[in-house]
Amino acid sequence: MLSRKQVKKALEEQVFTTTQACEFLDVTRQNLHLACNTGRLEPLHKTGRETLYWRKDIEEYKESYSRKK
């Protein structure tokens, strides 16, 4: 069984918050939410004010977004 510290580290490496995703993608919160609302990105989990995203999904979105430019 994983310790609390191991789980926290794994989450920090694999999950982005909305703020982290926006910084990584260099987009506004509105553009990130638009990508979700149009089905281009799927959030991992929504908790009240915060939305979490898989890092891999954000990286793939950035790659596909960069190719279109």
Backbone as ProteinMPNN parsed JSONL, in Angstrom:
{"seq_chain_A": "MLSRKQVKKALEEQVFTTTQACEFLDVTRQNLHLACNTGRLEPLHKTGRETLYWRKDIEEYKESYSRKK", "coords_chain_A": {"N_chain_A": [[0.84, -1.176, 0.0], [0.486, 2.234, -0.773], [2.098, 5.019, 0.753], [0.893, 8.051, 2.259], [2.54, 10.172, 1.519], [3.723, 9.154, -0.816], [1.51, 8.935, -2.495], [0.744, 11.613, -2.695], [2.998, 12.663, -4.015], [2.862, 11.249, -6.449], [0.436, 12.228, -7.455], [1.089, 14.953, -7.75], [2.89, 14.74, -9.823], [1.378, 13.709, -11.91], [-1.019, 15.066, -12.251], [-2.687, 18.079, -13.1], [-3.727, 21.23, -11.837], [-6.285, 23.663, -12.589], [-5.018, 26.172, -12.79], [-2.309, 25.415, -13.101], [-2.503, 23.99, -15.518], [-3.303, 26.035, -17.274], [-1.043, 27.691, -17.175], [0.904, 25.943, -18.215], [-0.103, 25.505, -20.787], [-0.206, 28.052, -21.704], [-2.56, 29.606, -21.872], [-5.708, 31.292, -21.275], [-7.968, 30.963, -18.459], [-10.539, 30.936, -19.41], [-10.22, 30.052, -22.062], [-9.287, 27.483, -21.568], [-11.5, 26.331, -20.282], [-13.285, 26.514, -22.398], [-12.162, 24.679, -24.18], [-12.76, 22.368, -22.765], [-15.572, 22.465, -22.68], [-16.176, 22.136, -25.355], [-15.376, 19.617, -25.827], [-12.745, 19.006, -26.429], [-10.947, 18.664, -24.419], [-10.956, 16.699, -21.464], [-11.897, 16.99, -18.169], [-10.369, 15.57, -15.256], [-11.44, 15.585, -12.685], [-13.867, 17.482, -10.92], [-13.956, 19.749, -8.303], [-15.771, 21.615, -6.411], [-14.581, 24.709, -6.662], [-12.265, 24.117, -8.034], [-10.735, 22.404, -10.774], [-9.418, 19.38, -11.924], [-6.904, 17.97, -14.039], [-5.59, 15.357, -16.092], [-2.133, 15.183, -16.503], [-1.002, 14.058, -18.81], [-3.109, 14.28, -20.672], [-3.243, 17.067, -20.939], [-0.702, 17.598, -21.968], [-0.893, 16.221, -24.439], [-2.968, 17.667, -25.603], [-1.736, 20.155, -25.854], [0.257, 19.513, -27.694], [-1.294, 18.807, -29.966], [-2.619, 21.225, -30.355], [-0.48, 22.904, -30.91], [0.373, 21.888, -33.373], [-1.625, 22.723, -35.073], [-1.244, 25.397, -35.443]], "CA_chain_A": [[0.0, 0.0, 0.0], [1.25, 3.471, -0.874], [1.978, 5.968, 1.856], [0.285, 9.343, 1.915], [3.577, 10.943, 0.845], [3.877, 8.596, -2.165], [0.31, 9.303, -3.259], [0.838, 13.051, -2.96], [4.024, 12.851, -5.036], [2.327, 10.727, -7.708], [-0.563, 13.183, -7.937], [1.77, 16.168, -8.197], [3.563, 14.446, -11.089], [0.456, 13.256, -12.942], [-2.258, 15.845, -12.289], [-2.596, 19.538, -13.139], [-4.881, 22.048, -11.467], [-6.632, 24.591, -13.67], [-3.958, 27.179, -12.876], [-1.123, 24.774, -13.676], [-2.788, 23.679, -16.915], [-3.278, 27.305, -18.006], [0.353, 28.123, -17.288], [1.587, 25.013, -19.108], [-0.609, 25.709, -22.149], [-0.151, 29.488, -21.985], [-3.908, 30.029, -22.262], [-6.517, 31.819, -20.181], [-8.92, 30.008, -17.867], [-11.694, 30.876, -20.3], [-9.892, 29.18, -23.189], [-9.21, 26.116, -21.067], [-12.874, 25.876, -20.086], [-13.863, 26.359, -23.734], [-11.668, 23.393, -24.686], [-13.53, 21.327, -22.074], [-16.977, 22.545, -23.092], [-16.305, 21.681, -26.744], [-14.975, 18.216, -25.888], [-11.34, 18.811, -26.812], [-10.278, 18.243, -23.183], [-11.881, 16.163, -20.466], [-11.352, 17.104, -16.821], [-10.288, 14.368, -14.435], [-12.358, 15.714, -11.556], [-14.223, 18.843, -10.517], [-14.226, 19.851, -6.87], [-16.143, 22.992, -6.076], [-13.971, 25.739, -7.504], [-11.079, 23.622, -8.736], [-10.855, 21.299, -11.711], [-8.149, 18.684, -12.098], [-6.69, 17.403, -15.369], [-4.432, 14.483, -16.236], [-0.99, 15.836, -17.151], [-0.858, 13.477, -20.148], [-4.138, 14.887, -21.529], [-2.84, 18.452, -21.193], [0.459, 17.549, -22.874], [-1.391, 15.835, -25.762], [-3.728, 18.802, -26.126], [-0.765, 21.168, -26.262], [0.899, 19.043, -28.927], [-2.24, 18.924, -31.08], [-2.87, 22.654, -30.508], [0.717, 23.474, -31.547], [0.426, 21.454, -34.764], [-2.627, 23.449, -35.853], [-0.803, 26.792, -35.676]], "C_chain_A": [[0.89, 1.247, 0.0], [1.043, 4.349, 0.358], [1.333, 7.251, 1.352], [1.27, 10.203, 1.116], [3.764, 10.461, -0.599], [2.696, 8.974, -3.054], [0.371, 10.776, -3.64], [1.848, 13.321, -4.071], [3.521, 12.398, -6.404], [1.303, 11.69, -8.298], [0.087, 14.454, -8.464], [2.445, 15.96, -9.544], [2.579, 14.175, -12.228], [-0.787, 14.12, -13.141], [-1.938, 17.338, -12.288], [-3.868, 20.14, -12.558], [-5.188, 22.942, -12.671], [-5.518, 25.615, -13.869], [-2.706, 26.6, -13.521], [-1.319, 24.47, -15.159], [-2.734, 24.946, -17.77], [-1.852, 27.794, -18.209], [1.114, 27.245, -18.284], [1.187, 25.253, -20.564], [-0.469, 27.146, -22.624], [-1.476, 29.968, -22.572], [-4.611, 30.603, -21.042], [-7.407, 30.719, -19.631], [-10.132, 29.838, -18.786], [-11.42, 29.943, -21.489], [-9.776, 27.719, -22.764], [-10.609, 25.547, -20.873], [-13.585, 25.684, -21.42], [-13.43, 25.024, -24.347], [-12.422, 22.235, -24.033], [-14.977, 21.297, -22.553], [-17.197, 22.058, -24.517], [-15.802, 20.253, -26.926], [-13.538, 17.959, -26.298], [-10.49, 18.373, -25.623], [-11.336, 17.714, -22.232], [-11.244, 16.273, -19.085], [-11.333, 15.749, -16.118], [-11.345, 14.416, -13.342], [-12.626, 17.189, -11.263], [-14.566, 18.832, -9.044], [-14.525, 21.299, -6.536], [-15.59, 23.973, -7.079], [-12.85, 25.229, -8.376], [-11.411, 22.444, -9.646], [-9.467, 20.699, -11.885], [-8.102, 18.027, -13.468], [-5.507, 16.448, -15.32], [-3.352, 15.238, -16.988], [-0.858, 15.347, -18.599], [-1.874, 14.094, -21.12], [-3.767, 16.319, -21.901], [-1.661, 18.494, -22.162], [0.022, 17.187, -24.297], [-2.181, 16.968, -26.406], [-2.777, 19.885, -26.624], [-0.092, 20.778, -27.572], [-0.038, 19.192, -30.123], [-2.554, 20.385, -31.373], [-1.714, 23.31, -31.237], [0.806, 23.1, -33.017], [-0.524, 22.237, -35.655], [-2.199, 24.865, -36.186], [0.08, 26.885, -36.878]], "O_chain_A": [[1.912, 1.299, 0.686], [-0.049, 4.407, 0.923], [1.249, 7.487, 0.147], [0.885, 10.876, 0.159], [3.945, 11.276, -1.503], [2.872, 9.294, -4.229], [0.082, 11.14, -4.779], [1.583, 14.12, -4.969], [3.73, 13.086, -7.403], [1.303, 11.938, -9.504], [-0.316, 14.975, -9.504], [2.563, 16.902, -10.328], [2.914, 14.39, -13.393], [-1.529, 13.921, -14.103], [-1.045, 17.799, -11.576], [-4.961, 19.615, -12.768], [-4.438, 22.968, -13.646], [-5.122, 25.889, -15.003], [-2.11, 27.229, -14.395], [-0.408, 24.668, -15.963], [-2.18, 24.928, -18.869], [-1.497, 28.257, -19.293], [1.881, 27.753, -19.102], [2.028, 25.211, -21.461], [-0.6, 27.425, -23.816], [-1.519, 30.634, -23.607], [-4.16, 30.42, -19.911], [-7.581, 29.673, -20.257], [-10.676, 28.742, -18.922], [-12.278, 29.148, -21.873], [-10.132, 26.82, -23.526], [-10.876, 24.408, -21.257], [-14.408, 24.778, -21.554], [-14.238, 24.325, -24.958], [-12.692, 21.228, -24.687], [-15.536, 20.228, -22.801], [-18.295, 21.612, -24.853], [-15.799, 19.731, -28.041], [-13.149, 16.808, -26.494], [-9.429, 17.776, -25.805], [-12.462, 18.21, -22.194], [-10.171, 15.716, -18.851], [-12.185, 14.895, -16.366], [-12.053, 13.439, -13.094], [-11.73, 18.029, -11.348], [-15.364, 18.014, -8.587], [-13.61, 22.111, -6.396], [-16.069, 24.061, -8.21], [-12.517, 25.864, -9.377], [-12.254, 21.606, -9.326], [-8.472, 21.417, -11.981], [-9.123, 17.582, -13.993], [-4.537, 16.687, -14.601], [-3.632, 15.868, -18.008], [-0.626, 16.147, -19.506], [-1.531, 14.395, -22.263], [-3.955, 16.736, -23.044], [-1.625, 19.325, -23.069], [0.51, 17.778, -25.26], [-2.075, 17.201, -27.61], [-2.989, 20.464, -27.69], [0.103, 21.616, -28.452], [0.384, 19.657, -31.183], [-2.739, 20.748, -32.534], [-1.926, 24.175, -32.087], [1.266, 23.902, -33.83], [-0.269, 22.402, -36.849], [-2.734, 25.472, -37.114], [0.541, 27.973, -37.223]]}, "name": "protein", "num_of_chains": 1, "seq": "MLSRKQVKKALEEQVFTTTQACEFLDVTRQNLHLACNTGRLEPLHKTGRETLYWRKDIEEYKESYSRKK"}
